[in-house]
Amino acid sequence: MAEFIGWTGVVVYIVAYAFLSLGWMRADRVHYHLLNAIGGICLVIVSYTMSDMPNLFVNLAWIFIAFISIIKISFKKADRGRSKVSN
C-alpha cells in the first residue's frame, strides 16, 4: 500500500508541474498548490514508513510552501471580493 501511495504522489507532482509548464495551469491559482500539497502528503507517508528522513523533510517543506501559497491566494481573492463590494 505504501508503494501505491508513493507512486500516486509522484504522478500528482509530475502532473502539476507538467500542467504548469504547458500553460494548462497557473501558479497563482489554488489548484496547482493543492496538487503539490497532495503529492507531498503522499510522499511524506511513504518517507515516514521507510524512515527516509531527507525525503520526509523536503516533502514537509513542499507541503508547507503549498499551504502558505493557498492561504496567500485565498486572502487575495477575499480582498478582491471586498473591494468590489465597497465600490
LUMDOGU-604758 format. One line per 5 residues: number of its first residue (from 0); their letters; for each residue x, y negated, z of N, C-alpha, C. Coordinates in nm, 4 decimals. Atoms other than C-alpha are relative to their C-alpha. Layout:
LUMDOGU-604758
NUM> A> X:Y:Z:X:Y:Z:X:Y:Z ~ ...
END
This chain:
LUMDOGU-604758
0> MAEFI> 0.0824:0.1200:0.0000:0.0000:0.0000:0.0000:0.0865:-0.1260:0.0000 ~ -0.0880:0.1173:-0.0064:0.2832:-0.2418:0.0821:0.0579:-0.0314:-0.1379 ~ -0.0560:0.0232:0.1331:0.4314:-0.1934:-0.2638:-0.1034:-0.0654:-0.0922 ~ 0.1075:0.0606:0.0794:0.0970:-0.2758:-0.4269:-0.0169:-0.1477:0.0359 ~ 0.0124:0.1386:-0.0458:0.0684:-0.5922:-0.2162:0.1178:-0.0824:-0.0522
5> GWTGV> -0.1184:0.0696:0.0487:0.4240:-0.6872:-0.3117:-0.0070:-0.0309:-0.1483 ~ 0.0105:0.0225:0.1443:0.3673:-0.6414:-0.6836:-0.1116:-0.0990:-0.0331 ~ 0.1072:0.0982:0.0179:0.0434:-0.8367:-0.6562:0.0551:-0.1409:0.0218 ~ -0.0621:0.1298:-0.0258:0.2395:-1.1257:-0.5043:0.0902:-0.0447:-0.1127 ~ -0.0896:0.0317:0.1125:0.4971:-1.1095:-0.7826:-0.0811:-0.0458:-0.1213
10> VVYIV> 0.0827:0.0345:0.1158:0.2281:-1.1168:-1.0523:-0.0650:-0.1371:0.0200 ~ 0.0645:0.1286:-0.0266:0.0490:-1.4086:-0.8855:0.1004:-0.1146:-0.0147 ~ -0.1051:0.1016:0.0161:0.3763:-1.6080:-0.8618:0.0298:-0.0258:-0.1480 ~ -0.0353:0.0137:0.1419:0.4589:-1.5410:-1.2271:-0.1140:-0.0654:-0.0783 ~ 0.1145:0.0594:0.0689:0.1081:-1.6257:-1.3473:-0.0088:-0.1495:0.0308
15> AYAFL> 0.0070:0.1417:-0.0374:0.1082:-1.9539:-1.1519:0.1071:-0.0801:-0.0728 ~ -0.1092:0.0732:0.0642:0.4459:-2.0570:-1.2894:-0.0169:-0.0049:-0.1519 ~ 0.0219:-0.0036:0.1452:0.3643:-1.9480:-1.6444:-0.1100:-0.0978:-0.0400 ~ 0.1104:0.0915:0.0312:0.0334:-2.1366:-1.6428:0.0444:-0.1445:0.0134 ~ -0.0518:0.1358:-0.0164:0.2086:-2.4472:-1.5105:0.0909:-0.0369:-0.1166
20> SLGWM> -0.0968:0.0264:0.1066:0.4875:-2.4236:-1.7673:-0.0648:-0.0129:-0.1363 ~ 0.0699:0.0042:0.1280:0.2463:-2.3665:-2.0547:-0.1031:-0.1129:-0.0077 ~ 0.0948:0.1110:-0.0020:0.0324:-2.6624:-1.9513:-0.1442:0.0410:0.0228 ~ 0.1351:-0.0486:-0.0259:-0.2682:-2.4494:-1.8630:-0.0446:-0.0302:0.1416 ~ 0.0278:0.0319:-0.1394:-0.2482:-2.5575:-1.5001:0.0851:-0.1210:0.0349
25> RADRV> -0.0733:0.1202:-0.0388:-0.1374:-2.8782:-1.3317:0.0430:0.0088:0.1453 ~ -0.0547:-0.0035:-0.1360:0.0776:-2.9207:-1.0214:-0.0738:-0.0948:0.0940 ~ 0.0747:0.0915:-0.0858:-0.1496:-3.1988:-0.8958:-0.1418:0.0506:0.0275 ~ 0.1283:-0.0650:-0.0285:-0.4409:-2.9561:-0.8636:0.0205:0.1105:0.1035 ~ -0.0071:-0.0977:-0.1096:-0.5169:-2.7227:-0.5742:0.0253:0.1416:-0.0513
30> HYHLL> -0.0080:-0.1381:0.0503:-0.5376:-2.4081:-0.7926:0.1438:0.0513:-0.0077 ~ -0.1394:-0.0417:0.0137:-0.1646:-2.3986:-0.8640:0.0605:0.0330:0.1366 ~ -0.0584:-0.0199:-0.1324:-0.0670:-2.4310:-0.4990:-0.0684:0.1146:0.0748 ~ 0.0710:-0.1129:-0.0605:-0.3334:-2.1846:-0.3900:0.0563:0.1324:-0.0511 ~ -0.0628:-0.1209:0.0546:-0.1869:-1.9236:-0.6251:0.1377:0.0240:0.0627
35> NAIGG> -0.1306:-0.0142:-0.0635:0.1586:-1.9924:-0.4816:-0.0125:0.0486:0.1443 ~ 0.0208:-0.0436:-0.1381:0.0271:-1.9524:-0.1273:-0.0411:0.1474:0.0057 ~ 0.0438:-0.1404:0.0030:-0.1461:-1.6231:-0.2146:0.1172:0.0921:-0.0333 ~ -0.1180:-0.0793:0.0337:0.1667:-1.4887:-0.3822:0.0966:0.0079:0.1166 ~ -0.0891:0.0029:-0.1156:0.3726:-1.5964:-0.0821:-0.0487:0.0880:0.1137
40> ICLVI> 0.0565:-0.0828:-0.1068:0.1379:-1.4300:0.1646:0.0220:0.1479:-0.0299 ~ -0.0229:-0.1402:0.0387:0.1578:-1.1025:-0.0279:0.1457:0.0398:0.0239 ~ -0.1415:-0.0338:-0.0137:0.5373:-1.1156:-0.0302:0.0489:-0.0093:0.1444 ~ -0.0328:0.0031:-0.1430:0.5548:-1.2100:0.3390:-0.0385:0.1334:0.0642 ~ 0.0446:-0.1290:-0.0555:0.3563:-0.8967:0.4213:0.1026:0.1091:-0.0308
45> VSYTM> -0.0967:-0.1019:0.0397:0.5994:-0.6797:0.2260:0.1353:-0.0238:0.0677 ~ -0.1293:0.0322:-0.0625:0.9075:-0.8597:0.3588:-0.0001:0.0370:0.1479 ~ 0.0110:-0.0348:-0.1417:0.7869:-0.8147:0.7166:0.0032:0.1512:0.0180 ~ 0.0053:-0.1466:-0.0069:0.7090:-0.4470:0.6576:0.1384:0.0618:-0.0191 ~ -0.1322:-0.0543:0.0315:1.0604:-0.3913:0.5190:0.1117:-0.0642:0.0818
50> SDMPN> -0.0985:0.0738:-0.0810:1.2349:-0.6191:0.7744:0.1012:-0.0738:-0.0875 ~ -0.0838:0.0747:0.0940:1.3698:-0.8248:0.4840:-0.0108:-0.1485:0.0360 ~ 0.0116:0.1338:-0.0562:1.4290:-1.1487:0.6721:0.0279:-0.1139:-0.0989 ~ -0.0182:0.1100:0.0956:1.5739:-1.3633:0.3883:-0.1228:-0.0226:-0.0885 ~ 0.1204:0.0137:0.0825:1.2721:-1.2936:0.1672:-0.1196:-0.0453:0.0836
55> LFVNL> 0.1063:0.0449:-0.0897:1.0383:-1.3381:0.4625:0.0096:-0.1505:0.0195 ~ -0.0203:0.1422:-0.0238:1.1885:-1.6803:0.5323:-0.0344:-0.0835:-0.1233 ~ 0.0245:0.0810:0.1201:1.1822:-1.8070:0.1733:-0.1477:-0.0019:-0.0373 ~ 0.1421:-0.0024:0.0334:0.8230:-1.6967:0.1238:-0.0843:-0.0735:0.1030 ~ 0.0683:0.0840:-0.0992:0.7112:-1.8547:0.4522:0.0173:-0.1474:-0.0358
60> AWIFI> -0.0238:0.1380:0.0427:0.8726:-2.1769:0.3299:-0.0872:-0.0338:-0.1207 ~ 0.0810:0.0201:0.1203:0.6927:-2.1374:-0.0049:-0.1467:-0.0216:0.0372 ~ 0.1383:0.0139:-0.0472:0.3581:-2.0929:0.1743:-0.0190:-0.1361:0.0667 ~ 0.0069:0.1287:-0.0695:0.4270:-2.3968:0.3934:-0.0078:-0.1148:-0.1008 ~ -0.0003:0.1046:0.1034:0.5058:-2.6135:0.0898:-0.1332:-0.0004:-0.0753
65> AFISI> 0.1277:-0.0092:0.0722:0.1936:-2.4880:-0.0898:-0.1134:-0.0598:0.0828 ~ 0.1069:0.0529:-0.0841:-0.0321:-2.5687:0.2067:0.0125:-0.1500:0.0212 ~ -0.0199:0.1451:-0.0110:0.1216:-2.9139:0.2529:-0.0493:-0.0674:-0.1282 ~ 0.0457:0.0552:0.1277:0.0574:-2.9784:-0.1173:-0.1517:0.0022:-0.0113 ~ 0.1465:-0.0098:0.0035:-0.3034:-2.8589:-0.0882:-0.0618:-0.1086:0.0881
70> IKISF> 0.0505:0.1038:-0.0909:-0.3604:-3.0902:0.2096:0.0167:-0.1382:-0.0627 ~ -0.0271:0.1289:0.0634:-0.1995:-3.3837:0.0260:-0.0987:-0.0263:-0.1144 ~ 0.0932:0.0137:0.1121:-0.4136:-3.3248:-0.2845:-0.1421:-0.0223:0.0523 ~ 0.1347:0.0146:-0.0572:-0.7283:-3.2901:-0.0707:-0.0218:-0.1395:0.0562 ~ 0.0126:0.1359:-0.0531:-0.6606:-3.6208:0.1055:-0.0098:-0.1024:-0.1123
75> KKADR> 0.0088:0.0913:0.1144:-0.6030:-3.7959:-0.2275:-0.1394:0.0043:-0.0606 ~ 0.1334:-0.0154:0.0572:-0.9304:-3.6565:-0.3572:-0.1041:-0.0674:0.0901 ~ 0.0930:0.0621:-0.0941:-1.1125:-3.7705:-0.0420:0.0111:-0.1522:-0.0051 ~ -0.0197:0.1447:0.0108:-0.9593:-4.1196:-0.0701:-0.0649:-0.0551:-0.1261 ~ 0.0626:0.0443:0.1250:-1.0734:-4.1472:-0.4327:-0.1519:-0.0020:0.0141
80> GRSKV> 0.1443:-0.0063:-0.0213:-1.4232:-4.0438:-0.3282:-0.0490:-0.1142:0.0858 ~ 0.0381:0.1106:-0.0870:-1.4358:-4.3039:-0.0518:0.0096:-0.1336:-0.0727 ~ -0.0149:0.1270:0.0708:-1.3096:-4.5818:-0.2803:-0.1117:-0.0190:-0.1021 ~ 0.1113:0.0104:0.0942:-1.5815:-4.5037:-0.5352:-0.1287:-0.0407:0.0734 ~ 0.1210:0.0309:-0.0781:-1.8497:-4.5224:-0.2623:0.0037:-0.1447:0.0456
85> SN> -0.0089:0.1371:-0.0506:-1.7204:-4.8541:-0.1276:-0.0066:-0.1037:-0.1106 ~ 0.0071:0.0964:0.1125:-1.7142:-5.0150:-0.4740:-0.1399:-0.0231:-0.0345
END
